[in-house]
Amino acid sequence: MVLIFLEFLLNFSIIPKVLNFGILKNMKIKNIWLVTLVAVLFVPAVSFAGNIGKNTYGILSENFSGATYDLAAPDDYVKMFIFSETFLIDTIYASSTTIPTPEGMKFIRTYTTTKTLGWSGWGICFSNSAAGAVQRDMQDYYEGNLKFVVRSTITAAGTMTVRIKVNSTEVFRTLTSMGFVADGTWQELTFPLSGGVITPTNLQKTDYLFMVIYPTNMSPDVKVDIDNIRWEKKTIPTMEVKMKDRDGNPYTGDLSFAVERGITKWQVADQYFEVMLNDLPMSSSATANGWIQIYTDNTNVSANPRYTGLIDADNSPSGLVDESATTVVLPMCWRVNPREPFTDDELVIYQNEGILTNTPAGTFRCYLWMQDVETIDKNTSQKIDFSTNTYARVWNHGEEATTNTANGRGIQYQEAIFAGYSVGLIDGRTPMFPIYLYIGGDFSSSVKVLKDHAYSTNMLTIELIYE
C-alpha cells in the first residue's frame, strides 16, 4: 500500500494521511450482479479528436457521450435527416413506470403517416455547417458493434432495415435478421461493425452512423420504438473510474486533503473521480434496475486501519479511521456532478446541524453523508440494506421515473432526489456521463484531530450494481 502523506499548513505534526481506493470483492447481495473495477482504475487519459475513440460512442443517447447536435463541437457534430415527408419521429417521455424507457428518460417512436409507396426513413450522419454529410474516421470501432434497443408489436416491423454508410456504400440488416421479435418488449440488437465492406479502411470514411429504412407498402400502423443508439469497441469495460487532480490531469496516487489543524473544518479532497459508464445491461422489459454507489467497509478484515469502535445509530464506522486509535473515525461525505467538473469555488462544505451544504446556513443537501457497510439506519435501527437504501447511490437508473426534473433517474443531487437528464427533444439530449465524484472529510473536531495521528481508509468503494 503506497501512502502519500499530506503536508499540513503551519507545520503541525499531525499526519493526515490519504484515502486509498479499495475494492470489495465477492460481496453477495441478493439478485444483484456486482462489477468490480480492478482492471480499469487509474488509466492515463488519452487525447481524442472530440469523442471519437471513446469506448462507447453515443449516437442518440442520454448516458453515453459521442455525437452531438451542437455545432460548437465540430468533430462530433451530426444532423438527423428525414428522407420522406410522410415519415415522423416522436419523442416520448417516460413520465411513469407505466411507460418504461430502457435508457435515460426518453425514447423515440418512428412511423409513416401514409402507406409507403416507395422506401422512406431517416438517418443520423456526421455533418458541418453545410447541409450535407461529411466523413469521419471511425476505424477505432472495427470489429465492435452498433447497438440499439427496439420494440414493436407489429411483425412487419422486422422488415425494417438498419444501415450505416461507409466509403459511400450502405450496409444494412433487417431487424428480423438481428433477432427481433415483435412481442412488445424492449430488445437490444447488435449490428457487427466488421465483414464485407466494413473494413478499417472504409470505416475511415464513415458518414451515416445510423439509418432506419422502411420498405415499400409499409402501413402507418407499423410503429417502432428505438432508444440508446451507440457504437461500441470490440472489448470495453462496463464502467471506468479515473482519478484526476483539480486541474483535470490524470492522477495515480491516493486522495489527499489540504488541512490546517484547528482551522480546517469540512474539506473537499484535492483530487476527484471521473466515472464513465460504457454499457447498460438489458432485462426483459427495459434496462435492468441498476445504480452506481459509494461507501466504505471499515470493519472488513482487509481494512487497514480497521475500525474497532462503537457502532449504533449515532456512531457509524464510515470515514477516515485513526490509525493510532481505531475507535475514532472522521466522517466523510460525497457530491457528484454530471458532464463537467465543479469549479473550485463550488467545492466548499458547511455543516448546518445534519445538513451538509455549499452555502453558510443553507438547507440544500448537496453533500451527502458517506455510508459504511455496517452503518445503522437511524429510522429503522437496522443495518442499512444497499439493495433498497438509495442514500449511497451516486447514479440511479432503476424503475423510478416520476417527473422531468426530480426524484427519478440520474445523479443524486440532493438527499434521495435523482435528476439530471435533459428534458429537451431529440436534438437537445445531453449525455449524463462522465460524472464527477468528489469526496469530503470532517477535520473540525479538536478532540478527534490529534497531533501526530494519521487518518486513512483503504475501503472506499465505488461499484456498479444491476439486478
C-alpha positions in Angstrom: 0.0 0.0 0.0 1.6 3.3 -1.1 0.9 6.2 1.2 1.1 9.8 0.2 1.1 12.0 3.3 -0.4 15.3 3.3 1.6 18.4 4.1 -0.2 20.4 6.8 0.0 24.2 6.9 1.7 25.8 9.8 3.9 22.7 10.1 1.7 20.9 12.6 3.0 17.4 13.2 -0.3 15.7 12.6 -0.1 13.4 9.7 -3.5 13.4 7.9 -3.0 10.5 5.6 -4.7 10.0 2.3 -7.6 7.7 1.3 -6.7 4.6 -0.5 -9.2 3.5 -3.1 -10.4 0.0 -2.2 -12.5 -2.6 -3.9 -14.9 -5.0 -2.3 -14.6 -8.5 -3.8 -17.1 -11.3 -3.6 -19.7 -9.2 -1.7 -23.0 -11.0 -2.0 -26.2 -9.0 -2.3 -29.3 -10.9 -3.3 -30.2 -10.8 -7.0 -27.5 -8.3 -7.8 -24.6 -8.7 -10.2 -21.6 -6.8 -8.8 -19.0 -5.3 -11.1 -15.6 -4.7 -9.6 -13.2 -2.1 -11.2 -9.8 -3.7 -10.7 -8.8 -3.6 -14.4 -9.9 -0.1 -15.2 -8.7 2.1 -12.4 -6.1 4.8 -12.8 -5.9 4.6 -16.6 -4.0 7.5 -18.1 -6.1 9.8 -20.2 -5.8 9.6 -24.0 -6.4 12.5 -26.3 -9.0 12.1 -29.0 -10.4 14.3 -31.7 -13.7 15.1 -29.9 -15.4 11.9 -28.6 -14.4 9.6 -31.5 -12.2 6.9 -30.0 -14.0 6.5 -26.7 -15.0 3.0 -25.7 -18.7 3.8 -26.4 -19.7 6.5 -28.9 -23.3 7.6 -28.3 -25.4 8.5 -31.3 -28.8 9.0 -29.7 -28.2 8.5 -26.0 -28.9 10.2 -22.7 -25.9 8.5 -21.0 -23.1 8.0 -23.5 -21.2 10.9 -24.8 -20.3 10.9 -28.5 -22.3 12.5 -31.4 -23.8 15.9 -30.7 -26.3 18.2 -32.4 -24.3 21.3 -31.3 -22.1 23.0 -33.9 -19.8 24.1 -31.1 -18.3 20.5 -31.2 -17.4 20.2 -34.9 -15.6 16.8 -34.6 -18.8 15.2 -33.3 -21.5 17.3 -34.9 -24.3 15.3 -36.5 -27.6 16.0 -38.2 -30.8 14.0 -38.4 -32.2 13.8 -41.9 -35.8 12.5 -42.6 -35.8 11.1 -46.1 -39.6 11.3 -46.7 -42.2 13.9 -45.9 -44.5 11.1 -44.7 -42.1 9.8 -42.1 -42.4 11.0 -38.5 -40.3 10.7 -35.4 -41.9 11.3 -31.9 -40.0 11.8 -28.7 -41.8 10.0 -25.8 -41.0 11.0 -22.2 -41.3 8.2 -19.7 -43.2 10.1 -17.1 -44.0 7.0 -15.1 -43.2 3.3 -14.8 -46.2 2.6 -17.0 -44.2 3.9 -19.9 -40.8 2.2 -19.3 -37.8 3.5 -21.1 -34.6 1.4 -21.3 -32.2 4.3 -21.2 -32.4 7.7 -19.6 -36.0 9.2 -19.6 -36.9 9.3 -23.2 -37.2 7.2 -26.4 -38.2 7.8 -30.0 -41.1 6.3 -32.0 -40.9 6.1 -35.8 -43.7 5.6 -38.3 -45.2 6.7 -41.6 -48.3 8.8 -41.9 -49.5 7.0 -45.0 -48.8 3.7 -46.7 -45.3 3.8 -48.2 -45.3 3.7 -52.0 -41.5 3.7 -52.0 -38.9 3.4 -49.3 -38.8 6.0 -46.5 -36.9 6.6 -43.3 -34.3 8.7 -41.6 -30.6 8.8 -40.7 -28.0 10.4 -38.5 -24.8 11.5 -40.1 -21.7 13.5 -39.4 -22.1 17.0 -40.8 -20.8 20.5 -40.6 -22.4 23.9 -41.1 -23.4 22.9 -44.6 -26.5 20.8 -45.3 -24.8 17.6 -46.5 -23.0 14.7 -44.8 -19.3 14.6 -44.1 -17.0 11.7 -43.5 -15.2 10.9 -40.2 -12.7 8.2 -39.2 -14.5 5.5 -37.2 -11.9 2.7 -37.7 -11.4 2.5 -33.9 -14.7 0.6 -33.8 -13.8 -2.0 -36.3 -14.9 -5.5 -35.0 -17.0 -3.7 -32.4 -20.8 -3.3 -32.7 -23.5 -0.8 -33.4 -26.1 -1.4 -30.7 -29.6 -0.1 -30.0 -32.7 -1.2 -28.3 -36.0 -1.6 -30.1 -39.6 -2.7 -29.6 -42.8 -3.1 -31.6 -45.9 -5.3 -31.6 -46.2 -5.5 -35.4 -44.5 -8.4 -37.1 -43.9 -6.3 -40.3 -41.5 -4.1 -38.3 -39.0 -6.9 -38.7 -38.6 -6.0 -42.4 -37.3 -2.5 -41.4 -33.6 -2.2 -42.2 -30.9 -0.5 -40.1 -28.0 0.8 -42.1 -24.6 2.5 -41.9 -22.8 4.2 -44.7 -19.0 3.8 -45.1 -16.9 5.0 -48.0 -20.2 5.8 -49.9 -21.6 2.3 -49.5 -24.6 1.5 -47.4 -24.5 -1.7 -45.4 -27.8 -2.9 -44.0 -29.6 -5.6 -41.9 -33.2 -6.2 -41.2 -34.5 -6.2 -37.7 -35.6 -9.8 -38.1 -32.1 -10.9 -39.2 -30.7 -9.4 -36.0 -33.1 -11.4 -33.8 -36.0 -9.0 -33.4 -39.3 -10.5 -32.1 -42.5 -8.4 -32.3 -43.7 -9.1 -28.8 -43.8 -5.5 -27.4 -40.7 -5.9 -25.2 -37.6 -3.9 -25.4 -34.8 -5.9 -27.1 -31.2 -5.0 -27.6 -30.0 -5.7 -31.2 -26.4 -5.8 -32.4 -25.1 -4.8 -35.8 -21.5 -6.1 -36.2 -19.0 -3.5 -37.4 -17.0 -5.9 -39.5 -17.4 -8.1 -42.5 -17.8 -7.3 -46.2 -17.1 -3.7 -47.0 -16.9 -2.8 -43.3 -13.1 -2.7 -43.2 -10.8 -0.4 -41.2 -10.0 1.5 -44.4 -13.7 2.0 -45.3 -14.6 3.0 -41.7 -12.2 5.9 -42.1 -14.8 7.4 -44.4 -18.0 7.0 -42.3 -20.8 9.5 -42.7 -24.1 7.8 -41.7 -23.8 6.3 -38.2 -27.4 5.0 -38.1 -30.2 4.8 -40.7 -33.7 3.4 -40.5 -35.4 2.5 -43.8 -39.0 1.3 -44.2 -39.6 -0.8 -47.3 -42.4 -0.3 -49.9 -46.0 -0.8 -48.8 -45.4 -0.3 -45.1 -48.5 0.5 -43.1 -48.8 3.6 -40.8 -49.7 1.0 -38.1 -46.1 -0.2 -38.0 -44.7 1.9 -35.2 -41.2 1.1 -33.9 -39.7 2.4 -30.6 -35.9 2.9 -30.6 -33.5 4.0 -27.9 -29.9 4.1 -26.8 -28.1 4.0 -30.2 -24.3 3.8 -29.9 -21.2 2.3 -31.4 -19.0 0.2 -29.1 -15.5 -1.0 -29.5 -14.7 -4.7 -29.6 -13.9 -5.0 -25.9 -14.9 -2.5 -23.3 -15.1 -2.3 -19.5 -18.7 -1.7 -18.3 -17.5 1.1 -16.1 -14.3 3.1 -15.8 -13.1 5.1 -12.9 -10.2 7.5 -13.2 -8.6 9.8 -10.7 -7.8 13.4 -11.6 -6.3 16.4 -9.9 -8.2 19.7 -9.6 -6.7 20.8 -13.0 -8.2 17.7 -14.7 -4.8 15.9 -15.1 -4.5 12.1 -14.6 -3.6 11.2 -11.1 -2.3 7.9 -9.9 -1.8 8.5 -6.1 -4.3 8.5 -3.3 -6.8 11.1 -2.4 -5.4 13.9 -0.3 -6.7 16.8 1.8 -5.1 20.2 2.4 -5.8 20.6 6.1 -4.7 23.1 8.7 -5.3 21.8 12.3 -7.7 23.9 14.3 -8.7 25.9 11.2 -10.0 23.5 8.6 -13.4 22.1 9.2 -15.1 20.2 6.3 -12.7 20.0 3.3 -13.0 18.5 -0.2 -10.2 16.3 -1.4 -7.6 17.7 -3.7 -8.5 15.0 -6.3 -11.7 13.6 -7.7 -13.1 10.6 -9.6 -14.2 10.7 -13.2 -16.7 7.9 -13.7 -17.6 6.7 -17.2 -20.3 4.2 -18.0 -19.9 2.3 -21.3 -22.8 0.0 -21.3 -26.3 -0.6 -19.9 -27.3 -4.2 -19.3 -30.8 -5.2 -20.5 -33.7 -7.1 -18.8 -36.8 -8.5 -20.5 -38.8 -5.2 -20.2 -36.2 -2.5 -20.2 -32.7 -1.8 -18.9 -32.0 -3.7 -15.8 -32.6 -1.9 -12.5 -29.1 -0.6 -11.7 -27.1 2.1 -9.9 -23.6 3.2 -9.0 -22.9 3.5 -5.3 -20.1 4.6 -3.0 -19.4 3.5 0.6 -16.7 2.3 3.0 -16.3 -1.1 4.6 -14.0 -0.1 7.5 -14.8 -3.1 9.7 -13.8 -5.6 7.0 -11.0 -7.9 7.9 -9.0 -6.4 5.0 -9.5 -2.9 6.3 -6.3 -1.1 7.2 -6.8 0.6 9.6 -9.8 -1.4 10.8 -12.4 0.4 12.8 -13.0 -1.1 16.2 -15.2 1.4 17.8 -18.9 1.5 18.8 -21.5 1.0 16.0 -25.0 2.2 16.6 -27.5 4.8 15.1 -25.3 7.6 16.3 -21.9 6.1 15.6 -21.0 5.0 12.0 -17.7 3.4 11.1 -17.8 5.3 7.8 -14.9 7.8 7.2 -11.2 8.2 7.9 -10.1 5.8 10.7 -7.4 7.0 13.2 -4.5 4.6 12.8 -3.4 5.1 16.3 -6.8 4.9 18.0 -9.0 2.8 15.7 -12.1 3.5 17.7 -12.0 7.0 16.3 -13.3 7.9 12.8 -13.5 11.3 11.0 -16.8 11.5 9.0 -16.8 11.8 5.2 -19.2 13.0 2.6 -19.6 13.0 -1.2 -21.0 15.0 -4.0 -21.5 14.4 -7.7 -21.9 16.4 -10.9 -22.8 15.2 -14.4 -20.9 16.1 -17.6 -18.3 18.5 -16.2 -16.2 19.0 -13.1 -17.2 21.6 -10.4 -15.1 24.7 -10.2 -13.1 25.2 -7.0 -15.4 27.9 -5.7 -18.3 25.3 -5.8 -16.4 22.8 -3.7 -16.9 24.3 -0.2 -18.7 22.5 2.6 -20.7 23.9 5.6 -22.5 21.9 8.2 -25.9 23.2 9.3 -26.8 20.6 12.0 -27.3 17.4 10.0 -27.2 19.1 6.6 -24.0 19.3 4.6 -24.4 22.2 2.2 -22.2 24.5 0.0 -23.7 27.8 1.4 -23.5 29.1 5.0 -26.6 28.2 7.0 -28.0 26.6 3.8 -30.7 23.9 3.6 -29.8 22.4 0.3 -28.3 18.9 0.9 -25.8 18.9 -1.9 -23.2 16.9 0.0 -24.4 13.5 1.3 -23.0 11.6 4.3 -20.8 8.7 3.4 -22.3 5.3 4.4 -20.5 2.2 5.5 -21.5 -1.4 5.1 -22.2 -1.5 8.9 -23.9 1.9 9.1 -27.1 1.7 11.2 -30.2 3.4 9.7 -31.4 6.0 12.3 -35.0 5.4 11.2 -35.1 1.6 11.4 -32.3 1.0 13.9 -31.2 -1.7 11.4 -28.1 -2.0 9.3 -28.7 -0.3 6.0 -29.6 -2.5 3.0 -27.7 -1.2 0.0 -30.2 -3.0 -2.3 -33.1 -0.8 -1.1 -31.5 2.2 0.5 -30.7 4.9 -2.0 -28.6 7.2 0.2 -25.3 5.8 -1.1 -26.3 5.9 -4.8 -24.3 8.3 -6.9 -26.3 7.5 -10.1 -29.7 5.7 -10.2 -31.2 4.0 -13.2 -33.9 2.0 -11.5 -37.6 1.7 -12.1 -38.4 5.1 -10.6 -39.1 7.7 -13.2 -41.6 10.2 -12.0 -41.1 13.8 -13.2 -39.0 15.7 -15.7 -36.7 17.3 -13.1 -36.6 15.3 -9.8 -37.0 12.1 -7.9 -36.5 9.8 -10.8 -33.4 8.7 -12.6 -30.0 10.4 -12.8 -27.5 11.6 -10.2 -28.4 12.0 -6.6 -28.0 15.8 -6.4 -29.7 16.1 -3.0 -30.9 13.7 -0.4 -33.0 10.9 -2.1 -33.7 13.1 -5.2 -32.3 12.0 -8.5 -32.3 14.1 -11.7 -30.0 15.4 -14.4 -31.3 14.0 -17.7 -32.1 16.6 -20.3 -35.8 17.4 -20.8 -35.3 18.6 -24.4 -36.3 16.8 -27.6 -34.1 14.6 -29.8 -31.6 17.3 -30.7 -31.4 18.5 -27.1 -30.2 15.3 -25.5 -27.2 15.8 -23.3 -25.4 12.7 -22.1 -25.1 12.1 -18.4 -21.6 10.6 -18.4 -18.9 11.2 -17.5 -19.9 12.1 -14.0 -17.6 13.7 -11.5 -17.4 12.4 -7.9 -15.9 14.4 -5.0 -15.1 13.3 -1.5 -15.1 15.4 1.6 -13.8 14.9 5.1 -14.6 16.5 8.5 -11.5 17.8 10.3 -13.3 20.2 12.6 -13.1 18.1 15.9 -10.3 19.3 18.2 -10.8 16.0 20.1 -10.5 13.7 17.2 -7.9 15.5 15.0 -4.8 15.0 17.1 -1.2 15.8 16.8 1.0 13.1 15.1 -2.1 11.0 14.2 -2.7 9.6 10.8 -6.2 9.1 9.4 -7.0 6.8 6.4 -9.1 4.2 4.8 -8.3 1.6 2.2 -12.0 0.6 1.9 -13.5 3.4 -0.1 -15.6 1.6 -2.8 -17.3 2.6 -6.0 -19.3 0.0 -7.8 -21.9 -0.6 -10.4 -24.7 -2.9 -9.5 -27.7 -4.1 -11.5 -30.4 -6.7 -11.0 
